[in-house]
């Protein structure tokens, strides 16, 4: 049928056992906490993390979690990259909130342990979906993401009819500069993704 599936069966189950993380009774469908937008607010302020810093053992655990799931996120389950980006940005000085975010991520993975990416054969036209989120990271930072995939028929008329391929690359990073608006975050993210596409 001209497609191939990529998966890593059993990897998440073993990883969760390594961290002694048991599957929660309450189902978790999101890999990270949702940042509620503040519509109509002229000035949006960045949230600051005032929770207690973790000790050396907690810090090492956070770094191990990021290291363990990063390859899985890049290779198969791109949904977790935003959570890993947020946790990874704080791994040098993690707090109790960082630990909660890591637990939230592992709860999601416990309920969705066997992700799969499907690639369809096509004529290899590069398509990129770009998006940005304003003031969602500590230090008034914004995050951008890019979903790079090879599309058979990328034209708008066929967009909903053509099978969509899994990502050949997923970009998920913090913007280096602090931007003044959501529009600036979107433009900056689009610029960064365009550079990756051309490179």
N, C-alpha and C positions, 0 to 999 in steps of 0.2 A: 504493500500500500504506500510505498515511498515515504516512510517516516521512521524515525528511531527515537526510543525513549531512553533518557538518562536518569539513573537513580542510584541511591546508596543504601540498599536495604539492610536494616539491622544496626546501622551506624548510630542513630539517635538513641536507640534503646541502650546500647552499650555505653554511650557517652553519659546518659542520665544515671546509669548505674554507677559510673565512675564518680559522679558528683553526689551520689546517694540521694537523688531527687526522685521522690515518688509522685506518681500521677495524681493530680488533685481530683477531688470528687466533682468540683464545679468545672464545667467545660470552658476552655479558653480558646477563642477564635482569633485573637489579635496578638501579634508578637510584642507589642509595646503599648504603653498608655496613650490614649488619644488626647491630643492637645486641642481643647475647645477653642474655636475661633471667637474673637470678640468683634462681632459685626457692628458697624456704626461708631466705633470708638476711634476718635481722631488720633490719639496717641496710644500705642501699645507698649507696655513695659515688659522687659524680660524677667522671667522668673529666676530666683536665686535659690540654690540648694543650701539650706541652713542645718541639715541633719548632721549627725556626728560622723567623724571619719572612722573608717575601719582600721583594725590593727593589721600587722604584717600578714597574718594567716588569712584574713579576709581579703586583703589586697592581692595575695597570690591566687586565691580562689577566683576572683574576678578576672585576673589576667589569664588564668587557665580556661575559663569559660569562653572568653573572647577568642583565644587561640584555637580551642576545640571546635567551635562552631563557624569560624570564619571561612574555612575551606568549603564546608557544607553549604554555606550561604552563597559563596561565589559560584560553586559548581552546580547546585541543584535548587535550593530554596531561597530565591532572591527576596522573598518577603521579610526575612529576618535581618537584612542588611541595615535598615534604618535603626533597629534596636541595637545591633552590634556597633554601629557607628556612634550612637549615643553612649553606650556603655564603655566602648573603647576610648572615647575622648576623655573619660573620667578615670581610667584605670591606673593612672599615675598617683592619684589621690582620691580613691573611691570613698563614698559615704554610704550610710544606711539606705539612702534612696537609690544609689547605684546597685546595691545588693537586692533591693526590691525589684528593680528593673530586670536584673539577671534572673531572678526567680520567676517573674512574669514571662520572660522569654522561654525559660525551660518548661513552664506550665503549658505554653502554646505548643512547644515541640513534643511534649508528652502526649498531647491530644492529636497531633498531626505529625507522626514520626516518619512517614515514608513518602516524601514529596517526589514528584516526577516531572521532568521537563521533556516536552516533545518537540522534535525538530522535523519539519516537513521538507522534502526536496523542492527546490524552486530555482528561480533564475538569479538568485543572490543579489537582490537590490537592497542596499542598506537603508533601514528606516530607524529613526530615533524618536522616542517619546521623551520629552523633557518636562520636569516639574520642579518647583521649589516651594519650600515652606518657610515663612517669615517668623523670626524670633522664637524658634522652637528649641534652641539649644542654650546651655549656660553661657553667660557672657554676652548676651544679646546677639548671638550668632544665628544665622539662617542656614538651612540645609537644602542642597539640590540633589536631584537624582536624574539619571538617564537610563532608559531601557533601549539597548541597541539590539536589533534583530534583523534577520534577512527575510524579506517579504517577497512572496511570489508576485502579488499584484498590489502594490502599495497605493494605487490611485484611490481617491476618496469614494468614487462610485462603487468600487468593489470592496471597500474597507470591511463591511460587516459580512460579506460573503466568503472572503478568502480565509483559509485557516491561518491562525496567527502562530508564528514560531516562538519557541522559547528564546530567551536572551542569549546572544553570543557574548555580550558584555553588559554588566550593570554597574553604573557609576552611582555612588552614594557618599557624598562628602559634605563637610561644612565649608561655607564660603569663608575665605580668609579675612575679608574686610567686613565690617559691620555696615549693612545697607540701611537706607532710610525708609524704605517702603516695600510692600509685597511685590510691586511692579519691578523695582530694582532687583529684588531677589530672583524673580523669574527671568529677567534679562541677563543677569549674571550667570545663572544656571544654564541658560540657553547658549551663552557664549562659551562656557566651559565644555559643555557637551559637544558643541560644534568643533572645538579644537581637538577633542578626542576622536571624533568621527573623521576628521581630515588627517589626523596623525596616523 
